[in-house]
Amino acid sequence: MLESKIGEWSVPATVPGDNVIALLAPGKIPHPYCADNELQVQWIGREAWVYSRAFEMEAAFLEKHSIFLNIENLDAIATFFQEAERDP
């Protein structure tokens, strides 16, 4: 799920992917490569975005001393947290 930090936008998102593709798929924005539409979607880069994904793990897994999360090919500054650590 991709959500704007201020909560104005919420759309399904896939990884790999990006904010523009996620907003384009459900028709929330015009295609940025058609005509002068790129000017209409410049706001996307100025917005703060949150990607989220829910998944379940067995309790025994979470009791381990450390857990390694491998995330590749990030193209931006990012902060990762588990739901219990997320600011309200």
Helices and strands as residue ranges (DSSP letters): E 2-4, E 10-11, H 19-24, H 37-40, G 42-46, E 49-51, H 59-62, G 83-85
